[in-house]
């Protein structure tokens, strides 16, 4: 019998940061997808809270996490959206004229993971792009 998965706040934070660490340069992932991949479905806000509490010197590619519509979400400090966009553009991520990232092109999914129905993106993410 295997031990139950750790569910305390420190373990949850570790799982969230572990998912983000796997997102390759030039790719993005939504808060909700990070939560789901960390085993915390429907906890997108928790992902946001974890990112909001990062220390400045923590080596986390926070810029690769965007909202389900492929947009940069405000984080509460002045200039944060501009910095995130600049960091992503330096990695080769392209924004359209409305400030959105094409999640079909730049979205990241772990190898071997497919969504129900065989599609790459959820209906919510697709609808948000319209």
C-alpha positions in Angstrom: 0.0 0.0 0.0 1.4 3.4 -1.0 1.5 6.4 1.4 -1.2 9.0 0.8 -0.1 12.1 -1.1 0.9 15.0 1.1 -1.8 17.7 1.1 -0.5 20.4 3.5 0.2 23.9 2.2 4.0 23.3 1.9 3.4 20.1 -0.1 0.8 21.8 -2.3 3.2 24.7 -3.0 6.0 22.3 -3.9 3.7 20.5 -6.4 2.6 23.7 -8.0 6.2 25.0 -8.4 7.2 21.6 -9.7 4.7 21.8 -12.5 5.8 25.4 -13.4 9.4 24.3 -13.4 8.6 21.8 -16.2 7.2 24.4 -18.6 9.8 24.9 -21.3 11.1 28.2 -22.5 8.8 29.8 -25.1 5.6 28.0 -23.8 2.9 29.1 -21.4 0.4 27.3 -19.2 -2.8 28.6 -17.5 -3.3 28.8 -13.7 -6.0 26.2 -14.0 -3.8 23.8 -15.9 -1.0 24.2 -13.4 -3.5 23.4 -10.6 -4.8 20.3 -12.5 -1.4 19.0 -13.3 -0.4 19.5 -9.6 -3.3 17.3 -8.6 -5.4 20.3 -7.4 -8.2 20.7 -10.0 -10.2 23.9 -9.7 -7.6 25.5 -7.5 -6.3 28.1 -10.0 -6.4 30.8 -7.4 -4.1 28.9 -5.2 -1.6 28.8 -8.0 -1.9 32.6 -8.2 -1.4 32.9 -4.5 1.7 30.8 -4.6 3.2 32.9 -7.4 2.2 36.1 -5.6 4.3 35.0 -2.6 7.5 34.1 -4.4 10.6 35.6 -3.1 12.5 37.8 -5.6 15.4 35.5 -5.7 13.3 32.3 -6.2 14.3 30.8 -9.5 10.7 30.2 -10.8 9.7 31.0 -14.4 6.5 32.7 -13.2 6.1 34.6 -16.4 5.1 31.3 -18.2 1.8 31.2 -16.3 -1.1 33.1 -17.9 -4.9 33.2 -17.6 -7.1 30.8 -19.5 -7.7 33.4 -22.1 -4.1 33.5 -23.0 -3.6 36.9 -21.3 -1.2 38.3 -18.7 -3.1 38.7 -15.4 -2.3 41.7 -13.2 -0.3 40.7 -10.1 -0.6 43.8 -8.0 2.7 45.6 -8.5 3.2 48.4 -10.9 4.6 47.3 -14.3 4.1 43.6 -13.7 2.1 43.0 -16.9 4.8 44.8 -19.0 7.6 42.8 -17.4 5.8 39.5 -17.9 5.1 40.3 -21.5 8.7 41.4 -22.1 10.0 38.2 -20.6 7.7 36.0 -22.7 8.5 37.9 -25.9 12.2 37.4 -25.2 11.4 33.6 -25.1 9.7 33.9 -28.5 6.1 34.0 -27.3 4.0 36.2 -29.6 1.0 38.4 -28.5 -1.7 39.4 -30.9 -3.1 42.9 -31.3 -5.4 42.3 -28.3 -2.6 41.2 -26.0 -3.5 37.5 -26.2 -1.2 34.5 -26.7 -2.3 31.8 -29.1 -2.6 28.9 -26.6 -2.8 26.4 -29.5 0.6 27.5 -30.7 2.4 28.5 -27.4 0.4 26.4 -24.8 2.3 23.7 -23.0 1.1 20.2 -22.2 3.2 17.5 -20.7 4.2 14.7 -23.0 1.5 12.1 -23.3 -1.3 14.2 -21.7 -4.4 14.6 -23.9 -7.6 16.3 -23.0 -11.0 14.5 -23.1 -12.2 14.4 -26.7 -8.7 14.5 -28.1 -8.5 18.3 -28.2 -5.5 20.3 -27.0 -7.4 23.0 -25.2 -10.4 23.0 -23.0 -13.7 24.6 -24.2 -13.2 27.4 -21.7 -9.8 28.3 -23.0 -11.0 28.1 -26.6 -14.1 30.3 -25.9 -12.0 32.8 -24.0 -9.8 33.3 -27.1 -12.8 34.4 -29.2 
